[in-house]
């Protein structure tokens, strides 16, 4: 048997508190202590090589 609870929407909002689910997911506890370092690269982008394929370039 599964118990059921009847609540008004206002009572349900009071149980949830002031923060919504997305707010809680966006700011998990302890995240402010993590240092994020973005890696850098000296590599430059190169054009793709299609080998022996006969590719038609409409911009030539």
C-alpha positions, 0 to 999 in steps of 0.5 A: 500500500502506498501512502498519499499526502494531500497538500495545497500548492502553497503548503508544497511551496513552503516545503520546497523553500525559497530556492527552486530545483534549478537554483539548487542544481546550479550552485551545489554545495562546495563548488565555490572552493574549486579552482578551475584553470582553463588549459591553453594551447599553442596549436593553430587550426589546420585545414582538413585533409580529405586525401584522394577524395574528389571534393567539390568546393563551391567557394572556389 
